[in-house]
Amino acid sequence: MTITDAFSRIRSVFGVTSHGPGELAESAPAVAVREVFRRFWPYLRPYRRWLWVVLVLIVLAPLLDTITIWFFKVLIDRVLVPRDFGLFFTLGAAYLGVTLLSGLVQFVDQYLSTWVAERFLLDLRTDLFGHLHQLSVGFLERRKTGDTLSRMTSDLAAIESLVLSGLAQALSYCFKIVLFAGALFLLSWQLAAVSLVTVPAFWLAAKYFSRRIKAASREKRQRTGSITSVAEESLSNAALVKAYGQERGETERLHRENLGSFAAELVATRLRSLFTPLVELLELFGVLIIVGLGTWQLVQNSISLGGLIVFLGYLSQLYAPVRGFGQLTNTLFAASAGAERVIELMDRRPEVRDPEQPTPLGRARGVVGFDDVAFRYPHADRDALHHVSFTAHPGQTLALVGASGSGKSTTGKLLLRFYDPTSGAVTLDGHDLRTLDQADVRRNIAVVLQDITVLDTTVRENIRWGKPDATDAEIVEAARAADAHEFITALPDGYDTRVGSHGRLLSGGQRQRISIARAMIRDAPILLLDEPTVGLDAASTERILEPLRRLMSGRTTIVVSHNLLTVRDADRILLLDHGRVTEAGTHEELLRHDGAYAHLYRLHRHDRPEPVAEQEPA
Ligand SMILES: Nc1ncnc2c1ncn2[C@@H]1O[C@H](COP(=O)(O)OP(=O)(O)OP(=O)(O)O)[C@@H](O)[C@H]1O
């Protein structure tokens, strides 16, 4: 971004023009503060009892402040002016007592408020995370992970500052204003009436600034989402960045996004910093008027010296919450910008939903059917699958082969019901998947996917994912069957070795064998293998074929593969071309047919590299 761009952004923020969506972080529709409360207040219901206690403390604190200040009036008028020690000790003891009580109230108030606030955040974050996992895979794939993460962290915290800390502050300010203003009227109603004249000016200033600060804060939040997106994407692809020497480019990309955030923060800070001195000026104005009028009243003997000094004390205490109110509106509006981004996520409904009354499905037999299925990805301009039909029976292996982008993985995603077909139906044991519970469908399918297939935890836990209640013995048995036991025991901590982020501490073949063990332990009637040998050399491929065959036996297996050599034994092979099934049959039938499959197969056979053994750890 050039300096001109930065300034034009600053100008547009000052002008409160609404921004279009940022390049990386999506913008969220504006939401009224009232709506934010309506949405998030229910999360505080479980803590209602504690909130009552906090409320009592919120009243108690300003009450103790008022009493403390009043002591000074008594001290001046009854001890200092008459030079009489009589009341000194009683006053001193009372002052000490009230100060101790005030300290206790502050401690309990802060501790309790933080406890409730943190519980609120905990519940809300867990809920949002759960909700995100309910959303369709397609939705999550389309979003920037970094932006979603920033919504789950800083934007959630902003909601807390709005719904809880903000509200508590507002209540505390209200009580302070009522108590201090009451004391002012008690001391001298004439002076009190004059001093309140400046209050509307405070209000107007706050109103003027808050709208502009909200616009700047919204921009800032969106920019923060973009920074997280760039950082997340860039760091998680560190190897690619290095390999292509893009370190500088990536750093500049982050810098550009940061500049946007920098400009927005400057605008917000400038507005906030203008607001404070302006309000202080108004305050000084009020105090000077009161000192003048008060001196006159003192001469007239209509107020005591103690009364006047304490009046000024209350007045300065009164300005603080009034000013605080102004600033609070700014904070509240800034926080509501964060809330908008969270609400936008929470309002998302899954594209794939369970039926109202799902057909119960225990352990399926495993008959998989595609009945004239067509499918188009959301926001895509053409179909990824057209008129795809096939049936796979238990014990059979159906292979999907074809060029890159021909729709093989899409077929697998429809079987897992990550998406619903645009027309036609995907069936399991004759039931349309849309009539079944998604969890029931997926429980009956074990997958070995081509993408990163292990999590950053121990080998044992990675395998246990397939069957959460699996015993250690079952895990070892599955690992043996997947030809993984040997290399696992050679790892530094055996089954308790952490595999690193995305399983980076393991080789591709080892990762794949762990995911085969996971699929083994799941023991589902249907097996979906998406490119199980991708990225492996010929020797490693040979090595995992044996455990794969063991895994496949007796199950319905759908195998997606580029590598035609791994699918020769399949009972039926479908060749996909631009989303259509163009050839179908056994390996021999397709070779006899001498079409595209036969041609591809011949190419593969000639390309086959010499086996090179994969290195196992010593
Ligand atoms: N999430 C998505 N959103 C939009 N279009 C997609 C998405 N995923 C895949 N596509 C498109 O759908 C078509 C089929 O993709 P698919 O991933 O099924 O191909 P494939 O045969 O598995 O390819 P490969 O062998 O390279 O994995 C392609 O044109 C692809 O661009």
Ligand as a Chemical Component Dictionary entry (heavy atoms), coordinates in Angstrom:
data_LIG
# 
_chem_comp.id                   LIG 
_chem_comp.type                 NON-POLYMER 
_chem_comp.pdbx_formal_charge   0 
_chem_comp.three_letter_code    LIG 
# 
loop_
_chem_comp_atom.comp_id 
_chem_comp_atom.atom_id 
_chem_comp_atom.alt_atom_id 
_chem_comp_atom.type_symbol 
_chem_comp_atom.charge 
_chem_comp_atom.model_Cartn_x 
_chem_comp_atom.model_Cartn_y 
_chem_comp_atom.model_Cartn_z 
_chem_comp_atom.pdbx_ordinal 
LIG N1  N1  N 0 -14.268 -27.028 -2.840  1  
LIG C1  C1  C 0 -14.441 -26.847 -4.158  2  
LIG N2  N2  N 0 -15.110 -25.767 -4.628  3  
LIG C2  C2  C 0 -15.284 -25.593 -5.941  4  
LIG N3  N3  N 0 -14.857 -26.436 -6.892  5  
LIG C3  C3  C 0 -14.181 -27.531 -6.503  6  
LIG C4  C4  C 0 -13.931 -27.790 -5.116  7  
LIG N4  N4  N 0 -13.251 -28.945 -5.014  8  
LIG C5  C5  C 0 -13.068 -29.387 -6.291  9  
LIG N5  N5  N 0 -13.633 -28.543 -7.182  10 
LIG C6  C6  C 0 -13.674 -28.699 -8.643  11 
LIG O1  O1  O 0 -14.400 -29.885 -8.933  12 
LIG C7  C7  C 0 -13.795 -30.607 -9.975  13 
LIG C8  C8  C 0 -13.485 -32.041 -9.512  14 
LIG O2  O2  O 0 -12.531 -31.987 -8.465  15 
LIG P1  P1  P 0 -12.025 -33.284 -7.688  16 
LIG O3  O3  O 0 -11.239 -32.824 -6.520  17 
LIG O4  O4  O 0 -13.173 -34.187 -7.446  18 
LIG O5  O5  O 0 -11.084 -33.927 -8.796  19 
LIG P2  P2  P 0 -10.152 -35.205 -8.668  20 
LIG O6  O6  O 0 -10.508 -36.066 -9.818  21 
LIG O7  O7  O 0 -10.249 -35.801 -7.304  22 
LIG O8  O8  O 0 -8.738  -34.511 -8.883  23 
LIG P3  P3  P 0 -7.315  -34.940 -8.284  24 
LIG O9  O9  O 0 -6.974  -36.246 -8.873  25 
LIG O10 O10 O 0 -6.425  -33.856 -8.757  26 
LIG O11 O11 O 0 -7.461  -34.971 -6.783  27 
LIG C9  C9  C 0 -12.556 -29.826 -10.375 28 
LIG O12 O12 O 0 -12.875 -29.077 -11.512 29 
LIG C10 C10 C 0 -12.297 -28.912 -9.199  30 
LIG O13 O13 O 0 -11.757 -27.691 -9.641  31 
# 
loop_
_chem_comp_bond.comp_id 
_chem_comp_bond.atom_id_1 
_chem_comp_bond.atom_id_2 
_chem_comp_bond.value_order 
_chem_comp_bond.pdbx_ordinal 
LIG N1  C1  SING 1  
LIG C1  N2  SING 2  
LIG C1  C4  DOUB 3  
LIG N2  C2  DOUB 4  
LIG C2  N3  SING 5  
LIG N3  C3  DOUB 6  
LIG C3  C4  SING 7  
LIG C3  N5  SING 8  
LIG C4  N4  SING 9  
LIG N4  C5  DOUB 10 
LIG C5  N5  SING 11 
LIG N5  C6  SING 12 
LIG C6  O1  SING 13 
LIG C6  C10 SING 14 
LIG O1  C7  SING 15 
LIG C7  C8  SING 16 
LIG C7  C9  SING 17 
LIG C8  O2  SING 18 
LIG O2  P1  SING 19 
LIG P1  O3  DOUB 20 
LIG P1  O4  SING 21 
LIG P1  O5  SING 22 
LIG O5  P2  SING 23 
LIG P2  O6  DOUB 24 
LIG P2  O7  SING 25 
LIG P2  O8  SING 26 
LIG O8  P3  SING 27 
LIG P3  O9  DOUB 28 
LIG P3  O10 SING 29 
LIG P3  O11 SING 30 
LIG C9  O12 SING 31 
LIG C9  C10 SING 32 
LIG C10 O13 SING 33 
# 
